[in-house]
């Protein structure tokens, strides 16, 4: 794992992957973080994110970008053993991430965030690309802070 990353590059890559149609929001976030932190993360972790776009399986519930960010926080900071107390900190950080999004957009609900938009249209896609970048950036900021890494952007 790299000890120094560019948070701006992580955001840009996640936005580009979504914008070009290579990945949806949650997948783009996991992929960009994996790629830029140079993680020995199995590709299946990106695949695990494939069910979250469009509000979890197109149900338009929780924003897929937020789901992808929370999955990524869990990868870095979550528990792998029953009863491990690391879950307390991971829940705190997941709450920080979703609260940040909620403070910026008032809700986490994809249905409300995209109300009146034609799915896949320019307006909808632009908004979701921006959400993807925002969450990729915030997730990377939390990881850099919590693991005492360096953001080379300054």
N, C-alpha and C positions, 0 to 999 in steps of 0.2 A: 504494500500500500504506500502510495506517495504521502509524504509529510507536508508537501507544499502543493497547493492547487489554485487554479484561477476560478473563482466563483462566477465571474462574468462569462467565462468560457463554458462552464457547466450550464448556465442559464441559456446561452446562445445555442449550444448543441441541442438541448432538449427542445427548444422552440423550433429549430431547424428540422429536427427529426419529425416533429408533428406536422409542421407546415408543408413538408415535402411528402407527407402521407406514408412515411416509412414506419412510424409507430403512432399509436394514440397516446394520450396524455400520461397515464400511469406508466406505460411501457417506456416512453421517452425519458421520463424522470429516472427510472431505475437504470436504464441503459446508460444515460449520460453520467450518472454518478459512478456506476461501475467502471465506465471507460476512463473518466477523468481522475478518479482516485486510484486507477490501475489495480482494481481489486481482483483477488482470486475468487471471485463470486461465480458460481456456476450459471451458465446461460439460462438455466431453468428458472432462475430468480426473475429474469425478465419475463419469461413465459408465465410465471405466477401472477404477473401484473396484467395479463391480457384480459382478465374478466372484469376489470374495474372501470374501463372507459364508459362514457355516457351514463354516469351515475350508477355504476355497478350493473353490468350486463344489460345496458340500455334501459334500465328501470328509471333513470333520471333521479335517483336518490342522491347519495353523497357524491360530490364532485370527484371524478376519477383522479384528477391531479393531486388532490389532498390525500386520497387513498394511496397513491404511488409514493408520495413523500413519507407518509407514515410507515409504509412497508420498508422503505429505505432506512428510516431511523431505527426500526426494529432490527434490521440487519446489523447495523453498527453497535447498537446499544441494548438490544433486547436480550432476553434470557433464552437459554437452550436446555436448562435443567429444571425439573420440577421444583417448585418452592424457592427458586433463586429470587432474591430480593431486588435484583436489577430491574424488575418489572415496574417498580415504583417510580424510578427515574425515567424509564421509557414512557410510561403513561404521562408523566409531567411534561416531557418534551413533545409528545404527540399532541397534548393539549395546547402547548405553546404554538405549534405549527397550525393547528386548526383555528385557534383564536386569532392568529395573525391574519389568516385568510378571511375569517368572519369579520374582523375589524375593518378590513379593506372592502368587503363585498356584502356584508350584513348577514349572509346565509351561506350554508354549505350545500344546499339543495340544487342539483343540476336543473331540475324542472323550473325553479324560480329564476335561476341565473340565466337560463336560455329562453324564458317566456317570450313568446311572440316571434322567435327567430326560426327560420327555416333551417333544420338540422343539415349541416354540411355546406350551408351557404357561406358567402364571404364574411358576413357579420358574425355568425356563429363560430366559424373557424378562427377568425382573428381573435375573438374573445378567448377561446379555449387555448390557442397558442400562447396568448399572454398569461393565462392562468398557469399553464404548464411551466413557463419560464419563471414566473413568480414563485411557485412552489419548489422548483428545482433549486433556485437561488436560496430561498429561506431554509430548505433542508440542508443544503451544503453549508450555510452559515452556522446552523446548529451543530452539525457534525464537526466542523472546524473548531468551533468554540469548545465543545465538550471533550474532544480528543486532543486539545492543545496543538492543533496543526496550524499551518501558515496559509493565509490567503495572499497569494502573490500580487493581487490587484492593489494592495496597499491599504 
